[in-house]
Amino acid sequence: MFFADNEIKAALKQANLGERVILDLDNPNITRATKAIPEHFFFDPLAE
């Protein structure tokens, strides 16, 4: 529903997410509970 909105689509297109650099940072303080959250709950800007 969120990504179906025309304003959201336009904003994401204008953001040129495919041309941005993704910095993968390790967080030594992250909790086990946070690590256990399934991947599908996180936004992947390169997924279509």
N, CA, C and O atoms as a Maestro MAE file, in Angstrom:
{
 s_m_m2io_version
 :::
 2.0.0
}

f_m_ct {
 s_m_title
 :::
 protein
 m_atom[192] {
  # First column is atom index #
  i_m_mmod_type
  r_m_x_coord
  r_m_y_coord
  r_m_z_coord
  i_m_residue_number
  s_m_chain_name
  s_m_pdb_residue_name
  s_m_pdb_atom_name
  i_m_atomic_number
  :::
  1 25 0.814 -1.177 0.000 1 A "MET " " N  " 7
  2 3 0.000 0.000 0.000 1 A "MET " " CA " 6
  3 2 0.873 1.263 0.000 1 A "MET " " C  " 6
  4 15 0.594 2.214 -0.731 1 A "MET " " O  " 8
  5 25 1.910 1.267 0.807 2 A "PHE " " N  " 7
  6 3 2.810 2.420 0.882 2 A "PHE " " CA " 6
  7 2 3.464 2.690 -0.478 2 A "PHE " " C  " 6
  8 15 3.471 3.823 -0.960 2 A "PHE " " O  " 8
  9 25 4.013 1.632 -1.089 3 A "PHE " " N  " 7
  10 3 4.736 1.808 -2.347 3 A "PHE " " CA " 6
  11 2 3.807 1.994 -3.543 3 A "PHE " " C  " 6
  12 15 4.266 2.365 -4.624 3 A "PHE " " O  " 8
  13 25 2.523 1.746 -3.373 4 A "ALA " " N  " 7
  14 3 1.549 1.937 -4.444 4 A "ALA " " CA " 6
  15 2 1.131 3.402 -4.570 4 A "ALA " " C  " 6
  16 15 0.571 3.799 -5.592 4 A "ALA " " O  " 8
  17 25 1.396 4.202 -3.548 5 A "ASP " " N  " 7
  18 3 1.023 5.610 -3.551 5 A "ASP " " CA " 6
  19 2 1.831 6.367 -4.602 5 A "ASP " " C  " 6
  20 15 3.051 6.220 -4.673 5 A "ASP " " O  " 8
  21 25 1.165 7.165 -5.406 6 A "ASN " " N  " 7
  22 3 1.830 7.895 -6.501 6 A "ASN " " CA " 6
  23 2 2.893 8.871 -5.999 6 A "ASN " " C  " 6
  24 15 3.936 9.030 -6.634 6 A "ASN " " O  " 8
  25 25 2.640 9.519 -4.878 7 A "GLU " " N  " 7
  26 3 3.633 10.460 -4.337 7 A "GLU " " CA " 6
  27 2 4.875 9.722 -3.840 7 A "GLU " " C  " 6
  28 15 5.993 10.211 -4.003 7 A "GLU " " O  " 8
  29 25 4.688 8.566 -3.244 8 A "ILE " " N  " 7
  30 3 5.820 7.763 -2.770 8 A "ILE " " CA " 6
  31 2 6.625 7.267 -3.972 8 A "ILE " " C  " 6
  32 15 7.855 7.332 -3.966 8 A "ILE " " O  " 8
  33 25 5.947 6.783 -4.981 9 A "LYS " " N  " 7
  34 3 6.636 6.323 -6.203 9 A "LYS " " CA " 6
  35 2 7.473 7.450 -6.804 9 A "LYS " " C  " 6
  36 15 8.626 7.243 -7.183 9 A "LYS " " O  " 8
  37 25 6.889 8.637 -6.888 10 A "ALA " " N  " 7
  38 3 7.596 9.779 -7.472 10 A "ALA " " CA " 6
  39 2 8.801 10.167 -6.616 10 A "ALA " " C  " 6
  40 15 9.870 10.464 -7.149 10 A "ALA " " O  " 8
  41 25 8.636 10.166 -5.303 11 A "ALA " " N  " 7
  42 3 9.742 10.535 -4.414 11 A "ALA " " CA " 6
  43 2 10.879 9.531 -4.510 11 A "ALA " " C  " 6
  44 15 12.044 9.925 -4.556 11 A "ALA " " O  " 8
  45 25 10.564 8.248 -4.540 12 A "LEU " " N  " 7
  46 3 11.607 7.224 -4.645 12 A "LEU " " CA " 6
  47 2 12.311 7.285 -6.002 12 A "LEU " " C  " 6
  48 15 13.522 7.079 -6.088 12 A "LEU " " O  " 8
  49 25 11.556 7.567 -7.050 13 A "LYS " " N  " 7
  50 3 12.176 7.704 -8.367 13 A "LYS " " CA " 6
  51 2 13.109 8.917 -8.395 13 A "LYS " " C  " 6
  52 15 14.220 8.838 -8.920 13 A "LYS " " O  " 8
  53 25 12.664 10.015 -7.840 14 A "GLN " " N  " 7
  54 3 13.457 11.242 -7.808 14 A "GLN " " CA " 6
  55 2 14.706 11.091 -6.930 14 A "GLN " " C  " 6
  56 15 15.697 11.789 -7.142 14 A "GLN " " O  " 8
  57 25 14.663 10.193 -5.954 15 A "ALA " " N  " 7
  58 3 15.785 10.001 -5.036 15 A "ALA " " CA " 6
  59 2 16.960 9.266 -5.690 15 A "ALA " " C  " 6
  60 15 18.051 9.226 -5.122 15 A "ALA " " O  " 8
  61 25 16.752 8.686 -6.873 16 A "ASN " " N  " 7
  62 3 17.813 7.955 -7.583 16 A "ASN " " CA " 6
  63 2 18.514 6.958 -6.665 16 A "ASN " " C  " 6
  64 15 19.741 6.956 -6.565 16 A "ASN " " O  " 8
  65 25 17.741 6.121 -6.003 17 A "LEU " " N  " 7
  66 3 18.301 5.186 -5.034 17 A "LEU " " CA " 6
  67 2 19.308 4.227 -5.657 17 A "LEU " " C  " 6
  68 15 20.261 3.818 -4.995 17 A "LEU " " O  " 8
  69 25 19.111 3.867 -6.906 18 A "GLY " " N  " 7
  70 3 20.028 2.958 -7.585 18 A "GLY " " CA " 6
  71 2 21.408 3.541 -7.807 18 A "GLY " " C  " 6
  72 15 22.365 2.800 -8.033 18 A "GLY " " O  " 8
  73 25 21.525 4.857 -7.746 19 A "GLU " " N  " 7
  74 3 22.808 5.522 -7.970 19 A "GLU " " CA " 6
  75 2 23.517 5.896 -6.672 19 A "GLU " " C  " 6
  76 15 24.610 6.462 -6.700 19 A "GLU " " O  " 8
  77 25 22.905 5.585 -5.549 20 A "ARG " " N  " 7
  78 3 23.497 5.939 -4.254 20 A "ARG " " CA " 6
  79 2 24.420 4.831 -3.761 20 A "ARG " " C  " 6
  80 15 24.299 3.672 -4.156 20 A "ARG " " O  " 8
  81 25 25.323 5.211 -2.907 21 A "VAL " " N  " 7
  82 3 26.250 4.257 -2.300 21 A "VAL " " CA " 6
  83 2 25.651 3.790 -0.977 21 A "VAL " " C  " 6
  84 15 25.211 4.602 -0.163 21 A "VAL " " O  " 8
  85 25 25.640 2.482 -0.774 22 A "ILE " " N  " 7
  86 3 25.142 1.925 0.479 22 A "ILE " " CA " 6
  87 2 26.346 1.578 1.346 22 A "ILE " " C  " 6
  88 15 27.228 0.825 0.934 22 A "ILE " " O  " 8
  89 25 26.368 2.130 2.533 23 A "LEU " " N  " 7
  90 3 27.437 1.845 3.487 23 A "LEU " " CA " 6
  91 2 26.931 0.786 4.460 23 A "LEU " " C  " 6
  92 15 25.996 1.023 5.225 23 A "LEU " " O  " 8
  93 25 27.555 -0.370 4.421 24 A "ASP " " N  " 7
  94 3 27.193 -1.450 5.322 24 A "ASP " " CA " 6
  95 2 28.053 -1.332 6.567 24 A "ASP " " C  " 6
  96 15 29.253 -1.607 6.524 24 A "ASP " " O  " 8
  97 25 27.456 -0.931 7.665 25 A "LEU " " N  " 7
  98 3 28.206 -0.700 8.891 25 A "LEU " " CA " 6
  99 2 27.926 -1.801 9.912 25 A "LEU " " C  " 6
  100 15 26.778 -2.194 10.118 25 A "LEU " " O  " 8
  101 25 28.976 -2.287 10.538 26 A "ASP " " N  " 7
  102 3 28.816 -3.241 11.627 26 A "ASP " " CA " 6
  103 2 28.491 -2.468 12.898 26 A "ASP " " C  " 6
  104 15 29.064 -1.410 13.159 26 A "ASP " " O  " 8
  105 25 27.573 -3.005 13.678 27 A "ASN " " N  " 7
  106 3 27.204 -2.387 14.940 27 A "ASN " " CA " 6
  107 2 27.464 -3.397 16.051 27 A "ASN " " C  " 6
  108 15 26.661 -4.309 16.249 27 A "ASN " " O  " 8
  109 25 28.563 -3.257 16.776 28 A "PRO " " N  " 7
  110 3 28.880 -4.222 17.830 28 A "PRO " " CA " 6
  111 2 27.910 -4.158 19.013 28 A "PRO " " C  " 6
  112 15 27.905 -5.055 19.856 28 A "PRO " " O  " 8
  113 25 27.103 -3.123 19.078 29 A "ASN " " N  " 7
  114 3 26.166 -2.952 20.195 29 A "ASN " " CA " 6
  115 2 24.746 -3.419 19.883 29 A "ASN " " C  " 6
  116 15 23.849 -3.280 20.715 29 A "ASN " " O  " 8
  117 25 24.540 -3.967 18.692 30 A "ILE " " N  " 7
  118 3 23.203 -4.406 18.305 30 A "ILE " " CA " 6
  119 2 22.771 -5.590 19.177 30 A "ILE " " C  " 6
  120 15 23.576 -6.470 19.484 30 A "ILE " " O  " 8
  121 25 21.531 -5.601 19.558 31 A "THR " " N  " 7
  122 3 21.044 -6.657 20.441 31 A "THR " " CA " 6
  123 2 20.695 -7.922 19.653 31 A "THR " " C  " 6
  124 15 20.491 -7.873 18.440 31 A "THR " " O  " 8
  125 25 20.631 -9.030 20.346 32 A "ARG " " N  " 7
  126 3 20.223 -10.294 19.700 32 A "ARG " " CA " 6
  127 2 18.798 -10.174 19.171 32 A "ARG " " C  " 6
  128 15 18.471 -10.716 18.115 32 A "ARG " " O  " 8
  129 25 17.955 -9.463 19.910 33 A "ALA " " N  " 7
  130 3 16.560 -9.294 19.487 33 A "ALA " " CA " 6
  131 2 16.486 -8.551 18.154 33 A "ALA " " C  " 6
  132 15 15.675 -8.892 17.294 33 A "ALA " " O  " 8
  133 25 17.329 -7.542 17.987 34 A "THR " " N  " 7
  134 3 17.353 -6.792 16.730 34 A "THR " " CA " 6
  135 2 17.892 -7.670 15.604 34 A "THR " " C  " 6
  136 15 17.366 -7.640 14.491 34 A "THR " " O  " 8
  137 25 18.918 -8.439 15.876 35 A "LYS " " N  " 7
  138 3 19.482 -9.338 14.864 35 A "LYS " " CA " 6
  139 2 18.475 -10.397 14.426 35 A "LYS " " C  " 6
  140 15 18.543 -10.897 13.303 35 A "LYS " " O  " 8
  141 25 17.548 -10.736 15.306 36 A "ALA " " N  " 7
  142 3 16.567 -11.786 15.018 36 A "ALA " " CA " 6
  143 2 15.394 -11.303 14.167 36 A "ALA " " C  " 6
  144 15 14.566 -12.114 13.749 36 A "ALA " " O  " 8
  145 25 15.308 -10.004 13.904 37 A "ILE " " N  " 7
  146 3 14.208 -9.478 13.082 37 A "ILE " " CA " 6
  147 2 14.386 -9.982 11.647 37 A "ILE " " C  " 6
  148 15 15.457 -9.802 11.068 37 A "ILE " " O  " 8
  149 25 13.364 -10.607 11.062 38 A "PRO " " N  " 7
  150 3 13.465 -11.124 9.696 38 A "PRO " " CA " 6
  151 2 13.760 -10.010 8.681 38 A "PRO " " C  " 6
  152 15 13.310 -8.874 8.830 38 A "PRO " " O  " 8
  153 25 14.514 -10.363 7.667 39 A "GLU " " N  " 7
  154 3 14.950 -9.405 6.642 39 A "GLU " " CA " 6
  155 2 13.795 -8.698 5.941 39 A "GLU " " C  " 6
  156 15 13.936 -7.544 5.535 39 A "GLU " " O  " 8
  157 25 12.653 -9.371 5.793 40 A "HIS " " N  " 7
  158 3 11.553 -8.760 5.037 40 A "HIS " " CA " 6
  159 2 10.961 -7.531 5.734 40 A "HIS " " C  " 6
  160 15 10.152 -6.816 5.142 40 A "HIS " " O  " 8
  161 25 11.356 -7.281 6.980 41 A "PHE " " N  " 7
  162 3 10.900 -6.082 7.685 41 A "PHE " " CA " 6
  163 2 11.777 -4.858 7.392 41 A "PHE " " C  " 6
  164 15 11.450 -3.746 7.805 41 A "PHE " " O  " 8
  165 25 12.878 -5.065 6.688 42 A "PHE " " N  " 7
  166 3 13.797 -3.969 6.393 42 A "PHE " " CA " 6
  167 2 13.627 -3.515 4.941 42 A "PHE " " C  " 6
  168 15 13.381 -4.329 4.051 42 A "PHE " " O  " 8
  169 25 13.759 -2.240 4.722 43 A "PHE " " N  " 7
  170 3 13.633 -1.668 3.384 43 A "PHE " " CA " 6
  171 2 14.922 -1.882 2.613 43 A "PHE " " C  " 6
  172 15 16.001 -1.517 3.078 43 A "PHE " " O  " 8
  173 25 14.805 -2.480 1.425 44 A "ASP " " N  " 7
  174 3 15.946 -2.654 0.527 44 A "ASP " " CA " 6
  175 2 15.752 -1.703 -0.639 44 A "ASP " " C  " 6
  176 15 14.914 -1.963 -1.502 44 A "ASP " " O  " 8
  177 25 16.501 -0.609 -0.693 45 A "PRO " " N  " 7
  178 3 16.275 0.389 -1.744 45 A "PRO " " CA " 6
  179 2 16.594 -0.113 -3.143 45 A "PRO " " C  " 6
  180 15 16.172 0.508 -4.119 45 A "PRO " " O  " 8
  181 25 17.317 -1.206 -3.274 46 A "LEU " " N  " 7
  182 3 17.664 -1.738 -4.586 46 A "LEU " " CA " 6
  183 2 16.717 -2.820 -5.067 46 A "LEU " " C  " 6
  184 15 16.755 -3.204 -6.236 46 A "LEU " " O  " 8
  185 25 15.869 -3.315 -4.179 47 A "ALA " " N  " 7
  186 3 14.887 -4.338 -4.566 47 A "ALA " " CA " 6
  187 2 13.767 -3.676 -5.364 47 A "ALA " " C  " 6
  188 15 13.388 -2.534 -5.105 47 A "ALA " " O  " 8
  189 25 13.265 -4.394 -6.306 48 A "GLU " " N  " 7
  190 3 12.151 -3.841 -7.113 48 A "GLU " " CA " 6
  191 2 10.926 -4.671 -6.973 48 A "GLU " " C  " 6
  192 15 9.898 -4.360 -7.575 48 A "GLU " " O  " 8
  :::
 }
 m_bond[191] {
  # First column is bond index #
  i_m_from
  i_m_to
  i_m_order
  :::
  1 1 2 1
  2 2 3 1
  3 3 4 2
  4 3 5 1
  5 5 6 1
  6 6 7 1
  7 7 8 2
  8 7 9 1
  9 9 10 1
  10 10 11 1
  11 11 12 2
  12 11 13 1
  13 13 14 1
  14 14 15 1
  15 15 16 2
  16 15 17 1
  17 17 18 1
  18 18 19 1
  19 19 20 2
  20 19 21 1
  21 21 22 1
  22 22 23 1
  23 23 24 2
  24 23 25 1
  25 25 26 1
  26 26 27 1
  27 27 28 2
  28 27 29 1
  29 29 30 1
  30 30 31 1
  31 31 32 2
  32 31 33 1
  33 33 34 1
  34 34 35 1
  35 35 36 2
  36 35 37 1
  37 37 38 1
  38 38 39 1
  39 39 40 2
  40 39 41 1
  41 41 42 1
  42 42 43 1
  43 43 44 2
  44 43 45 1
  45 45 46 1
  46 46 47 1
  47 47 48 2
  48 47 49 1
  49 49 50 1
  50 50 51 1
  51 51 52 2
  52 51 53 1
  53 53 54 1
  54 54 55 1
  55 55 56 2
  56 55 57 1
  57 57 58 1
  58 58 59 1
  59 59 60 2
  60 59 61 1
  61 61 62 1
  62 62 63 1
  63 63 64 2
  64 63 65 1
  65 65 66 1
  66 66 67 1
  67 67 68 2
  68 67 69 1
  69 69 70 1
  70 70 71 1
  71 71 72 2
  72 71 73 1
  73 73 74 1
  74 74 75 1
  75 75 76 2
  76 75 77 1
  77 77 78 1
  78 78 79 1
  79 79 80 2
  80 79 81 1
  81 81 82 1
  82 82 83 1
  83 83 84 2
  84 83 85 1
  85 85 86 1
  86 86 87 1
  87 87 88 2
  88 87 89 1
  89 89 90 1
  90 90 91 1
  91 91 92 2
  92 91 93 1
  93 93 94 1
  94 94 95 1
  95 95 96 2
  96 95 97 1
  97 97 98 1
  98 98 99 1
  99 99 100 2
  100 99 101 1
  101 101 102 1
  102 102 103 1
  103 103 104 2
  104 103 105 1
  105 105 106 1
  106 106 107 1
  107 107 108 2
  108 107 109 1
  109 109 110 1
  110 110 111 1
  111 111 112 2
  112 111 113 1
  113 113 114 1
  114 114 115 1
  115 115 116 2
  116 115 117 1
  117 117 118 1
  118 118 119 1
  119 119 120 2
  120 119 121 1
  121 121 122 1
  122 122 123 1
  123 123 124 2
  124 123 125 1
  125 125 126 1
  126 126 127 1
  127 127 128 2
  128 127 129 1
  129 129 130 1
  130 130 131 1
  131 131 132 2
  132 131 133 1
  133 133 134 1
  134 134 135 1
  135 135 136 2
  136 135 137 1
  137 137 138 1
  138 138 139 1
  139 139 140 2
  140 139 141 1
  141 141 142 1
  142 142 143 1
  143 143 144 2
  144 143 145 1
  145 145 146 1
  146 146 147 1
  147 147 148 2
  148 147 149 1
  149 149 150 1
  150 150 151 1
  151 151 152 2
  152 151 153 1
  153 153 154 1
  154 154 155 1
  155 155 156 2
  156 155 157 1
  157 157 158 1
  158 158 159 1
  159 159 160 2
  160 159 161 1
  161 161 162 1
  162 162 163 1
  163 163 164 2
  164 163 165 1
  165 165 166 1
  166 166 167 1
  167 167 168 2
  168 167 169 1
  169 169 170 1
  170 170 171 1
  171 171 172 2
  172 171 173 1
  173 173 174 1
  174 174 175 1
  175 175 176 2
  176 175 177 1
  177 177 178 1
  178 178 179 1
  179 179 180 2
  180 179 181 1
  181 181 182 1
  182 182 183 1
  183 183 184 2
  184 183 185 1
  185 185 186 1
  186 186 187 1
  187 187 188 2
  188 187 189 1
  189 189 190 1
  190 190 191 1
  191 191 192 2
  :::
 }
}
